[in-house]
Amino acid sequence: MNPAAEKNIASQASDLKGLIQQHSAALAAQLQAHHVSIFSPDAEKSIRNFTPAETARLIGIGEGYLRQVAAEMPGLSASQTGGRRSYSVGDIQAIRAHLDQGSRGGRRYLPHRKGDEELQVIAVMNFKGGSGKTTTSAHLAQYLALRGYRVLAIDLDPQASLSALFGHQPEIDVGPNETLYGAIRYDEERRPIAEIVRATYIPDLHIIPGNLELMEFEHETPRALMKRQVGDTLFFARIGQALAQAQNLYDVVVIDCPPQLGYLTLSALTAATSVLVTVHPQMLDVMSMNQFLAMTGDLLEEIGNAGARSDYNWMRYLVTRFEPGDGPQNQMVAFLRSIFGEHVLIHPMLKSTAVSDAGLTNQTLFEVDRGQFIRSTYDRALEAMNNVNAEIEGLIRKAWGRAA
């Protein structure tokens, strides 16, 4: 924004309310312009093609076997990039289905859960912003979908950063009753969850976007508690109740929780089968997390007395934005491991310019073109991300009683 526009805004508002409203409108206009400059109105987000080595790893086969299978499937859209073949997400899905159909010996290439395996609901949370919570949620959801799982990503944060990463601008593309609020609200306008789920550019990955409408749940819940009648579903059970409607459609649900301990977060925790807490290894962040854990424990005890579930398959802390060469960070990680033991994931997510630069254009590492970065920088970031997500995948499989 130019200096003249800034001066104009300041002159139009003499009180705090007016100034905030003016700044909000100006910022929204600039963000919309930025969004249009990156994605034209008729553009659709997409995901890059994958190299043979990446494709083989995602499917779980050798690269040589991949070539053999691809040769048997002339309908693939696989293309040549720089003299090497590459595969789209559609190709990967088709190859996996082909292998699963012809599989012998009991191996499963489509890792969908069986009837006796519980839907895995992972709440990704932190009390402090900037811990990498949304980035972690987006990459985890995409990784699991690329590995063949049926995934639902839910943006429960009113700031809606996860929605933006998936190409849904909250102020433009998400209308009234199109967030999870539409499925958990207290009045007659409540909708089935199937009506608010959106497909994405990755097969078997769906999303429920967010925006400021989610705050209505925080405002309405106290009133609903005062007017509660026998048989009404309490706030902490409403997300779980909504997810039950889609019980058989997904293997994993990833919820990006808001960075605050309100009714939305408590409802997500009650619906969750597992919890992932992101933490930046700095003293102030760890102190903030300590307060978060203390308050969460007290509140879970209170709603537990009212019937909320408290059983979990696992809870893990993910160290994010980690710099291996930073001595104080290494000390903090060692400190966390000494306290929490195996509850801290083995692999941290490294701080990387590849992740932050991709975020500038609302992209993930799976979407951004590798050629935009120094190869070693991109490969190091992607390896760290894959290591984290593979460890979480192992926990999911263990919860189902499968080999990690």
Buried (B, 14 or more C-beta within 10 A) or exposed (E): EEEEEEEEBEEEBEEEEEBEEBBEEBEEEEBEEBBEEBBEEEEEBEBBBBBBEBBBBBBBBEEEEBEEBBEEEEEBEBEEEEEEBBBBBBBBBBBBBBBBEEEEEEEBBBBEBEEEBEBBBBBBBBBBBEBBBBBBBBBBBBBBBBBBBBBBBBBBBBBBBBBBBBBBBBEBBBEEBBBBBBBBBBEEEBBEBEEBBBEBBBBBBBBBBBBBBBBBBBEBBEEBEEEEEEEEBBBBBBBBBBBEEBEEBBBBBBBBBBBBBBBBBBBBBBBBBBBBBBBBBBEEBBEBBEEBEEEBEEBBEEBEEEEBBEEEBBBBBBBBBBBEEBEEBBEBBEEBBEEBEEEBBEBBBBBBEBBEBBBEEBBBBBBBEBEEBEEEBBEBBBEBBBBBBBBBBEBBBEBBEBEE
